[in-house]
Amino acid sequence: MKNLSILLLIFLVNWLYSCQTPLKDQLCQAWQLDGFDVSPDYEQTLAQESSETQRKRFRSFMRTYMKEMVIRFYPNGDYTQLSNNRYTTGRWSFDEASSLLTITENEGKLRFRVEPNNATSLKLFISNSKDVGHEQMSFSLKQDTEYQHDAIDLLARERNKWRQKPTHPESATELKNRLIDQLAYIIDYFELTLKKKQGYFNTSYLDAPFRFYQNGVGLYNESELPTNWKNCYFNEADALKAHAMLISAFKSGLVYPAKTETFTEGYAKFLRQVKVYLIAENNETTDTSQ
């Protein structure tokens, strides 16, 4: 009976919060995709032999937006999305009267009708028409705090500049600074999991050239470097130059911490050594003009 009372209280608090908080304000946080559903009519359409164009569009949408996706809406209208195959930014707007959410990415737009479940979950409906209740698909979102803690926000645009492909070959100093920014990002990720006592971590989002073992960190060989990491550089030649800098750091005598309470604590401490080594390294003799 006591447990039932607690559950009812939690439900009541969530319900009151969702009623009192404007939906636009509720959107301003990070969300993780938590499943989807399609209408019977749309399922029937996809099953028809003549609907290959529809099926192709559906497959493309799923590949782009459904891979362990985390999204965040910021009060200033910024929108960021992180999945295990890409990081993107855009803009968003919301119309309270129609509950219509518009996301703009690279000149393309997606529109969803938003329906709150409670303070920590939402539903998004997508349709080719404006008929409420006749949407083709719906998506469930749940609140996600894996990439934020206190002042740390690893979904923010400024924390992910190292992922943005440059428009020119980079100098040794620029390559080093890109590595340092990524290392700072990875260190913060592991440290925030410690501060939150988070019992899990996901290295696929880090787009890193590192192998993470139970008690150590390794470096991928040139032929095994992840495509996502290489795509952060202007070309493969620049990626290999950055990789050579990491090899130099790993061979410089850095020591993996012997005693740590968690794997992530060891990763953070070791990668901090790599970061400090790169900061202290003098690139004057290897720097090249653009």
N, C-alpha and C positions, 0 to 999 in steps of 0.2 A: 504493500500500500504506500509506503514511504517513497519507494522508487517511482511509482506511478505519479505521485504528486510532484516529484522533481521533474519528470518528463513533461507533465502538463505545464509546469511553470516555464520551462525552457521554450516550449512551443508558444506559449502566450507572449513571452518576451520577444521572440522572433517575429511573431505576427504583429505585435504593436510597433516594432521597429520598422517593418516593411510598410505599415500603414502611414507612419508619421514621417518617414524619410522620403523626400522626392526621389523618383526613380533615377533621374539624372545624377543625383548625388550618390545613390547606391551603386551606380555603374562605376564610379571613380575609385577603382581598386583593381587588383589583379584577379584573374579568373582562369580556371583550368577547364578544358573541355571534358565533359563527363558523360558522353554518349549522345546518340542522335536517334531520330525516328523518321520514317517517311510515311506519307499518307497512303491509304490503299489505292487511290487513283494514280498517284505518281509511281507506285510500285508496279501497277498494271501497265503504265506507259513504258516504263523501263523494260518490261518483259516482252514488249511487242517487237517483232523482227524489224519493223520499219523505223525503230527508234534508236539506231546506232549513234546518231548525233547527240541525242539526249544522254545516252549511256557514256559516251566519250566525255561530255561536259561534266557528268556526275563523277566519273573516275578522276578527272583533272581536279575538280573541286576537292575531292577527298584526299588526294595526294598532297595538295597544297595546304589545306587547312586542318587536317585531322591527325597529324602526326605528333602526338603528345604535346599538343599546343597549349601555351600559356599566353594570355593576352592581358594588357593593362590599358585602362583609360585614365588619362590625366585631366585635371580640371581645366588646364589651358588648351584643351582640344587635341593634344598629342595622343597618338595611339601607337603602341608597340606590341610586337608579337614575336615570341620565341618558341621554336619547335626544334626537334632533333635534326632538322635539315636546313634551317634558315632562320635569320633574324630580319624582320622588316619593321619599317616605321610608316606612319601615315597620320591622317587626321580623322577626327570623328565629330559628329554632331548628333543631337537628340532633340526630337520634338515631343514635348510632354503631352500635347493634345492628342496626338495619334499614336504615342508610344513607339515612334519610328526611329530606329538607330541607323545612321548612315556612316559607313566606313569608307574612306578614300585612300587607295594605295596606288601609286604610279599611274595616276589619271583614271584608274578604274574604280568603280563604286559598287559596294554591296549594301543592301538595305534589309533590315530585320525588324520585325515587330517584337518588342520586349515584354515579357510577362514575368513578374516576380513570383518566386515560390515563398521565400522568406528572406531574412537578412543576409544569408550566406549562399543563396542559390537563385538562379534565373533560368528562364527559357527564352530562346531566340527562335523566331519563326521566319522562314524565307519563302517567298512566293513570286510567281510571275504576274500575279494579279493583286488587286487591292482588297479582295474579299477575305475578311477576317473569318477564320474557321475553315478556310479552304487552302491553307498553305501546303506547299509540297513537302517541306521538311521542317523538323524542329531540332534544336540543339540544347542540351542541358549544360549549364555552367555552374561550377562551384567555386567558392572563394578559395584563393590560393596565396599562401604567404611564403613559399619556399625560397623566393629570391629577394626577400626584403626582411630587414630587422633594424629597428631604431632608425638611424640615419642612412643605413645601407639600402640602396635600391638597385639591384643588378639588372632590372628590366629597362632602366632609364636610357634614353638615347645617348647621353654623354658617356655612360659607362660602357657602351658598345661600339665606340668609334673604331676600335681596333678590328672589328669585323668588316668595316666598310672598305671595299676594294678601291685602292688608289687609282688615279687616272694617269700616273706616270711611274717609271721605275724609281725606286726610292734609294736615297743615299744610305750609307751604313748607319748613320745616326738616326735616320727616320725608321729604318728597320729595327734598330735596337729599341727605340721608343715604343714602337708597335708591340714588340715582345714584352716590354715592361708593363704596358697598359694591360695586356692580356694576363700576365702573371698576377698583377694587382687584383684583377677581376676574379681569377681562380682562387687566390688566397682569401679574398673576402668571402667567396662562396663557402669554402671549407670552414672558415672561422665563424660565419653566421650559423652554420649547422651546429657548431659546438655551443654557441651562446644560446641557441634555442633548444638545445638538447634534442635535436632532430635525429631520429633513429635511422635515417636513410639519406643517400645522396645519389645524384645522377650525373655522371661525367659526360654523357652524350651531348648535353647542352653546352659544354665548355669548348667544343671545337678545338681540342688541344692535341699537340703532337706527343703527349705523354702516355705511357702505360702506367696504370695504377695497380700495384700489387698489395698483398696483405700488409707487408712491412717494407715498402719501398716504392720508388718512382723510377720508371725507365723512360727511354726515349725511342720513338719509332725510328727504324732505319730509313734512309732516303727513299727506297722503293716502296715503303709501306706507309708513308705519310698520309693522313686522312685528307680526302679531297676538300672537305669543308675548311680545313685549316689552310691548305694551299690557296684556296679561293679568296682568302683574306689579303693576298698579295697581288701585285700587278701581274706577275707571271711566275712560272715555275722557277726561273733563275733566281728571282728575289726570294722566293720561299726557301730555296736551298741555301741561300746566303744566311737567312735567319736561322735555319736549322743548324748551320755550321757554328753560329754564335752560341746556340744552346749546347752543342757538343763540346765547345770550348769550356763553357761553364761547368758541365757535368764532369769534365776531366781535370778541373782545377783543384780538386782536393776537397770538395764539399762532402760533408758527412751527414748521413741520414740519422735522425734522432733515435737513440737506442730505446728509450722508454717513453711511451705515450699512452694515454688512456684510450684513445680511439685512432683508427686509421686516418681520419680526416685531420686530426691534430698533427700527426706526423707529416702528412702531405703539405699542410700549410707551412709548417716550420721549415721543411726542406726547400719548398719552392720560394720561400722568402729569401733563403740563401742564394738561390739562382738569381732572383731579382736584384739583390744587393750586388752580386758579382757583375751583372750587366750594367748597373748604374755606375759602378766604379771603373768599368773597363774604358780604356782610352781608344777611341776610334779615329783619331786624327790621321793616322798613317794609312787607314783603310777606307776613309771616307771618299766618296766619288761625287762629282758634280752631276746634276740631273740633266 
